[in-house]
């Protein structure tokens, strides 16, 4: 490399990622009149947001009794009390204003004409205790266009595509056995132009997505989710929390190969009579539409581990009873096609006409979807790192994380439709926090420390090894699914750690040619390195949590008790450069609130059971009337008190 291959830039706020979170961070900072630079390794706004189902949680959208406290508590209790109270409160508080901001930026929901409000899904998504999930006709495309428009409308924003963020540049000060960390900017590989960018910035926002590519092809997400957020964060000195908590969507396609991993439906897709069956046609889970994603995934993978799985390592989602009902069947089909249209189309195209008509069960299998853990932040998205006392962390000055990059919001389980709200709420908060920090910071005058950090990346080019990074990446992805996938044991986790130690050593023997313009081998090397760091964090956290809870299923251990003291796992790099794992105990919800929550949940399941046990002539008429109301066929507004206890005034009472 020579000086012509280095480009020197400056800005006030540097945003890593151009998806939903990144675009909201850009808006938050750009509104303050600051100079913003966006770095994206994929084309602008080509993120998970753009390929999602386009369903977003908006408080009070379907039920006026949905308060901030109810939404915050719903998220916290669904997450097994692992979420941070201040972060869930911020989510609930900003939910409505965040959605209004998206609409102001061009997002167009379907409108309930009777109420002149955004239309919510017909049946509340699994785990929600209120109807609050708003759908959009063009799914993620509608959000993707909104994100793009948000970024390009500001004249004080520059963006760079086809760029890989290599490292957060920082300086450290040792102070009383603890260190202070201050961000100076970042190093970036501009593949399209063959340059290394030195970008000075007092504020850096990590908004670069999740880790689901660890499990490819068993994922429904974009290929760019190579754990960059967590690797960048922990190497900058941040703590990672709850990294074992990975959400596997339960109802994804297991075949054919061209459709493997794609979403086929949500728990709510099963509707009132859908069940899960094993290969012997035995029911392994009923009342599916009331279940969380984690519950459904766990039921499937336990059947697989017991040898009762379907031919392609999953189970069968059986909705035939919904379809065959004399009166309500036709309404179910209308609901099935309209609730999550792109997911339904995936299933119909992959599984055939009979499956498309719900005349036969669908073979489904969990697929990696979302990291519920991530970088440790406060409610303002400021990244924090541990001192000797885990409960007295310090702010990393100038570093922020939002969206899937951050932890602390969802804990052990994420309710459907909350991710789009998370990115809108905390992306914007990150932009505002970063702008405030930039306004209060003194600019640094030289690039000396950038040059020091750059040398380790310069030395990667022209490596004369015999191994190929992309082949090692394939090996890593298979090992991740087998050992840290949706079903884990201590034996598998220890096998994974041994493999990670070996593949980390193999990095020294990877071949990388000495060329600057679009060096794919260098890109593969960087992504593989990030994937190894992230997989090690997931594995270490999984060993620390030795009971099943939420998205973390230990087949060799018991399920964590509802009444046990909740804790988050915390991963940080120790002084000897090893990964340390700790327990960060969380504030437990009062016993009274937990009991009330569980009673309400049991009541919903009891009513669902009663409905299934009624003679078909009676249950069919009840369900028909419910469909008419939730699909808008009946004009009469029914009072709250639904069979599922979740859909507010759109469903009928028994």
N, C-alpha and C positions, 0 to 999 in steps of 0.2 A: 504494500500500500504506500501511497505517497500523499502529500498535502492536498493534491487535487481531488482526492477521494474523501476528503473531510469537508463538511459544510457547517458553518457556525451560525446558529440562530438564537434568537431570544424571544421570550413572551412572558406574560404574567401568569397564565394558567395553561398547563400542558395536560391534555386529556388523552388517555390511552383507551381507544375503543370508540366506534362511531355508531353503535347500535342504539337501542332505546335509552339505556342509561347514559351513554356518552352524549347523545343529543340533548338530553335534559340538563346534563352538567354544562354543556356548551351554553345553553340558554341562560342558566343561572349566572354564569360568569360574564357572558357577553352583554347581558342587560346592564351590567355595571360599567360598561364602556371600556373594559380591559381587553388587551390583546390575547387572543386564545389560539392555540395550535392543537389540532386533532390528529392523532396518529392511528391509522387503521391498516391491519394486514390484509383485510379483505376489502372489496369495493365498498364505498361509503354506504352505511346503513344496511349492509348485507349481513345481518345477524340473526340470532334465534328469534328476535322480536318479529322479523319479517316473515318467518315461516311458521309462526305460532297460530293457534286457533283464534286469536283475536278476542279473547274473553277477559274482561278486566273487573276486578272487585271495586265497587263504588258504594260507599256507605250510604244507606237510606234509599238507594235506587229502586229497590223492590219492596221495601218495608219501612214505613216512617218511624217505627219503634226501634230501629237499629241505631243505637247510640255509639259514641266513641268507646265507652266502657265495655259494651257488649262485644264490639268487633275486636278490640284489643284483647279481651279475655278469651274470646273464641280462638284467636291465633295462639295465645300463650298456652292454653290448656290442650289444644290440639297438638302443640309442640312439646308436650310432656313437661311443661314448666321450665324448659331449657331457655326459651327466649328471654332477652333483656327487657324488663318492664318499660324502660324509657324509650326503647326503640319501637316496641309494639304500640306504645301510646302515640309516638310520632307518626307511625303508619296510619293509625286510625284517625288521628287529628287531621292529617293532610290529604286523606284519600279523596275527598270531594274536590278540593281546590286543585289537586294534581290532575284529576280527570277534566275539570273545566279548562285547565291550561292546554291539555292535549286537543280538546275541541276547538279552542281558539287558534290552535296551530293547524287546524284543518281536518281533524278526525271526525267522522260522521257515524254516529250510532243509528240503529233502528229506533224509531220513536213509538212509544205507547201513546196512541192518539187520544185515548180517553183521559189520560193523566198528563199528557204533554211532557213526558219524562223519558229518558233512555229506557229501552225495553230490556228486561232481565230474562235470563234463561227460564224456560218453562218449569224445570225442576232444579232446585238449588243444588249446586255441586257438592259432592260428598264431603261431609265434615263441617260444612257451613251451618250455623244455626239460624241464619236469616237468608232471604232471597236478596242477593246483592251482586250477582255476576252479570255484567252487561256484555252482550255479543255484538259483533260487527260483520256486515254482509261479506266484505272482502277479506275477512280474517286478518292475518298478519300483514298482508300487503297494505292494508289501510294504515297500519301503524308504521310500516317501513317508509311509506311515502311521507307521512307526517314527520318522521325523524329526519329524513333527507331535507325536507323543506325548512325544518327548524335550524339545521346547521348552515345551510347556504344563504339564508336571508340576512345574516350579519356580515357587514363589511369588515369588522374587526376580527374575523375568524378566518384562519388559513387551515387547510386540511391536506394531509399527505396519505395517499393510498398505497397499497403494496409495500408497506413498511412494517418491520418487526421491531418491537420495543425490546431492547436488550437488557437494560439495567437502569434502575433509579440511582442517579448519582447523588451522593449524600456526604456529609461530614459528621464525625462523631466527637463528642467531648466526654471524657471520663470524669465522673463527679460522684464522690462518696460511694465507691463500689458499684455505682450505676452509671449508665451513659445517657447523654442527651444526643438526639439525632436531629439533624436539620437537612432538609432536601434542597438540592442545588439545581436539579433538572434531570435530563435523561439522555441515554445513548440509544440511537435508532439505526437499524440497517434499512436503507432505502433501496430495495431490490430492483425496482424499475429503472432507477438512475445510476445504480452502482455506487452509492455513496454511504458514508457513515455520518449521521447527523449528530452534532453536539448542540443540544438545545438547553440553554439556561432558562430556568423558570423557578420562582420561589414556591409555586404550588403545582403539585402533580396529582391528578385524579386517576386512580386505577378503576377502569370500567370495562375490562376486557373479558368478561364472560366467565364461563364455568370450566368443567373438567370432563364432560361426558365422552369426549373422544378417546379417553382412556379405555372405553369399552366398545369401540367401533368393531364390527358393524351393528352391535346391539345398542343402538342409540337413535333417537329421532331428532338429534340436534345438528347444528352446523359443524363441519370438520375443524373449524378454527378453535374449538373448545379444548385446547391442549393444556389447561391448567396454568396458563401464563399469569393470571391474576395472583394466584397463591404463591407461585415461585418468585415472582417479582416482590410480593409483599414480605415474605419471610426472609428473603435475602436482603431486604432493606431494613430488617430488624423487627418487623411486625410479629405479633402473635397470630396464630391461626386457631380458630375455635370450631368445635363440633365437626371436624373434617370427616368423621365416619358416617355422618348423616347425609347420605346421597339418596335422592328421590328417584325411584325406578317407576315409571308409569306402568301400571299393571297390564293394560290392554293394548299392547302393540303387536304387530304382525311378526310371526315366526317364519313365514314362508310366503311366496317364493323368494329367492335371494335378492331379487331387485327391489322387493318391498320390505325386506327384513328390517325390523326396528322402528318402522313408521307407526304412528298413532292410529289406532282403530276406534278408540272410544274412551270415555271416562266412566267412573262408577255410576254416575247418573244416567249414562247411556243404557244401562241394564233395565231402567225403568222399574215399575212396581213389582214385576214378577220374574225378573232375570236372576239367574243363579250361576255360580261357578261349579263345574264338574271336573273330576279327574278322568283318566283314560278308561276307568271302569264304570263311568257314568254316575258315580257317587257324588252327591253334593258336598263340596268342600267349603262353600260359603253361600249363605242366603242373604236376603235384604241388601244386595250388593249396592243398590243406589244410595243407601245411607252410609256406606263405608268410606273410610279415607283411602287414598291411594296406597298408603303404606300397608294397611290391613289386607287389601286385595293382593298386593305383590307378595306379602309374606305367605298368604294362603297358597298361592300358586307355587312358590319356590319350596315350601315345605312338602307339598305333594310331589314335586320333582325329585327332591332329595330322598323321599320315601320310595321312589320307584313307581309312583303313580302318575307321572307326568305324561303329557301328550307326546306324539312322535317327535316333535321338534323342541322338546324341553319346556313345555308350557302347560296350559290347561284349556278348558273349553268354556267360553262365555255363552251360556244357553239362554236365549231370549225368545225361544219358540212359543212359550206359553203366552207371552204378551201378544205375539202376532196371531196366534190361533184363536184368541178369544172372539166369540161371535160378533159382539157389538163394538168393543174397544180396540180390536185388532187393527182396523184401518186407521184409527187415530194414533195408535202406537207407531205405525209405519211413517205417518206424517211427522211425528215427533222425532223419530230416529233419523230421518233424512234432513231435518232442519236444525236440530240442536247443535251438532258439530259437523257441518257439511263436508269439510275437507277430510275429516277422519272417517266419516261414513263412506266417502268415495274411495279412500284407500282400501277399506275392507271389501267393498263391492268389486273393485277392479282386481284385487289380489285373490279373493276367495270364491268369486263367481256369483252367478245369478241367484242360486238358492240361498246363499249366505246373505246376499243383498236384500232378499225378501225376508230374512230372519227365519227361514224354513228349516235351517240346520244350524247347529252351534258354530261359533267362530273359534278357531284355534288362536289363542293369544299367549303372549309371553312378556314378562317385564322388560323394559328397555330404559337405559340410563337417560335421565332427563334433566336433573337439576341438582346443584350442590346447595344444600341447606346450611352448611357451614361456610366458613371463609375467613377473611381477614377481620381481626378484632377491631371494632370501631365504637365510637360513642354515637349518640343520637344525631349528632351533627356531621357524621361520617368521618370524623377525624380519626386517623389510624393511631392505635396505641400499642405500646409494647410493655412487657413486664419489667418490674424492678424485682428486688429480692422478695417483696411482698406482692403476690399476684393481685391483691385487691387494692393496690395503690399504683396502678399503671401510669406511665407517662405518655404524653402526646408526642408523636413524631412530627416535628414542626414542618408543615408544608405538604404532608402526605395525606391523601383522602382515598376512600374506597366506597363504591356504591354498586347497587344491583347485585348480580350473582357473585361478584367479587367479595362482598361483605358477608360477615356472619352476624349472629345475634338476633335476627328477626324471627326465623322460623323454627329453630331448634330441631326437634326430632321429626317434624312432619310439616309439609307446606300444603295448605288448602288450595284447591284448584282456583285459578284466575287471579291469584295474588301476586304473581311475578310481575305482571305489567304495571300493577300499582306500585310495587316495590321500586321498580326502575324510575317511575315518574316522580315518586315522593323523594327518594334518596339521591337520585341523579341530580335533581334540582337543588336539594339541600347541599350536595357536594359542591356544585357550582357556586352557590352563595358563600359557603364556608371557605372555599379556595380563593374567591375574590377578596373576601375580608382579610385573609392571611396575606395575599399579595399586596394589598394596600398598606399593610402594616410592616412589610418586610423591606430590608435594605438589599439592593441589588449587588451581586458580587461582580468584581471587575475582571476576573481572568478565568481561563479554561484549564488551568494547570491540573486540577484533580480529574477533569474529563480525560485528559491525555493519559494520566496514570491508569485509570480504569479501562481505557480503550485498548491498552496493550494486550490484555488477556484475550480480547476478541480478535485482535489482529493476528495473534498466534494460532487461532483456529484455522484461518485460511492457509491453504497449502499444507494440510496435514497429510502425511504419506501412510495412512493406515490401510488395513485390508478389509475392514468392516464397513457396511453401508448402514447409515442411520435409519433409513426407511424400513430395512429388514428387522432391525432391532425394535423399531416402533411396533411392527406387526406382532413380534414375540411378546412385547410388553402388553399390548392390548388383549391378547388371548389370556395371558397370566392374570391380568386384572379381573376379567370376567370370571375366571375359574376360582380365584382366591379372595378377591375383595369386592365381588359382585353382590347380588341381592341376598345371598345366603353364605354365612361365614362360620368358620370354626377356628379354634386356636391353632390347630395343625396347619390349616390353609394359610393363616396369617403369618406364621413363622416361615412357611415355604416362600411366601411372597417377599418377606424381608431378605431372605437369602438370595432370591433372584435379583432383587433391587440392588443389593450390594455388588453382585456380580456384574450386572449391566452397567452400573455406575463406573466400574473399572474399565468396561469395554469402551467407554467414551474416548479413552486415550488412544484407541486403535481404529478410530473411524477415519475414513478417507474424505477429505474436503479439498477440492481443487482450488488453485490460486486464481480466481476470477471474481470480479466484483458485480457485474450485471447479472441479476437473477441467478444467483448461486443456490440451486435447489438443495444441494448437499449441505450447505451451511444452514439453510432454513430448517431442514430436517434435523440437523444437529441441535439447533437452539430449541426447537419444539420438543425433541426427545428429552433433552436435559430438563426442561420445565415439567414434562410429564413424569419423569423419574422423581423429581423433588415432590411433586404433588401426590404421586402414588405412595411415596414413603410417609407423607403426612397422614394420608388416609389410613394406611396400614398401622402406623404407630398409634393413632387415635383409636382404631378398632380394637387393638390389644388392650388399651387402657380402659375401654368400656366393656366390661366382661359380662354384661347382661343385654338381652334384647330390648330395644326401645325404638319405636318409630321406624326410620329407614335403615336402622342398623339391626340386622337379624343374626343372632348367634345361635346356631343350631345345637351347640354343645352346652348352652347355658340357659338359665331360666329367664323369663320376662321380668323386667324391672317392675316392682310393686308401685301401684298408684300412690301409696303412702310413704314411699322411701324419699329421702332428701335428694332433690334434683341437682345435677351438676353438669356443666359443660366440660368437654375435654379441651385442653389447651396445649398446643404444640408450639415450641419455640426452639431456636438453635442455641445450644449451650456454648459455654466458653471453649470447649474442646471440639467445637464444630459438629457435634452430634445432635440428633433430634431428641429433645426432652419432652415428656408427656406428663401433664398435671391435671388435677381436678379443680375446676373453678365452680364452687358451689353457688347455686342460684337461690333467690328468694322464692319460697314455696307459696302457692296460692292457699288461702285459708281452707281448712278442712270443710267448712260449711259450703264454700263456693264450689269446691270439687264435688262434694256430694250432690249439690243442686244440679251441677252440670251433668253428672253421671245419671241422676234420676231422669232428667230431661232426655238424655240420650236413650236410656232404657225404655222410656215411655214411647219414643218414636219407633223403636224396634218392636215393642209390644203391639202397637197399632198396625205395623206392617205385617206382623205375624197373624194377627186377627184377620186382616184382609185376605191373606193367602189361604186361611183355613175356612173361610166362608164358602158355601155352595157357589159354583161358578156362575149361576144365573144372577145371584145377588152381587158377588164381587165384580162381575163384568159390568153391571149397570153402574156401580159406584165408580169404577175406573173410567168408564165411558164419560161420565159426568165430569170427572176430574180432568180428563184430557180436553174436553170441550172448554173448560174454564182456563186451563193453563195455555191452551193454544189459541185462546181468544174467540172460540166458536160461540160461546154463550156471552150475551151482553150483560147478564146480571153479575154484579160483583159479590163474591161470596166472602163472608166474614172470616177472619183468621181462625186457624185451628185445623190445619190440614192433617191428612193421614200420616205425612212424614214430619210434620211439625216444623218444616223448613221453608215452605214456599209462600208464606204470608197469605194475602187475600186472593191468591189466584187459584187455589185448590179447594176442594169441597171437604166438608166434615162427614165422618161416618154418622 
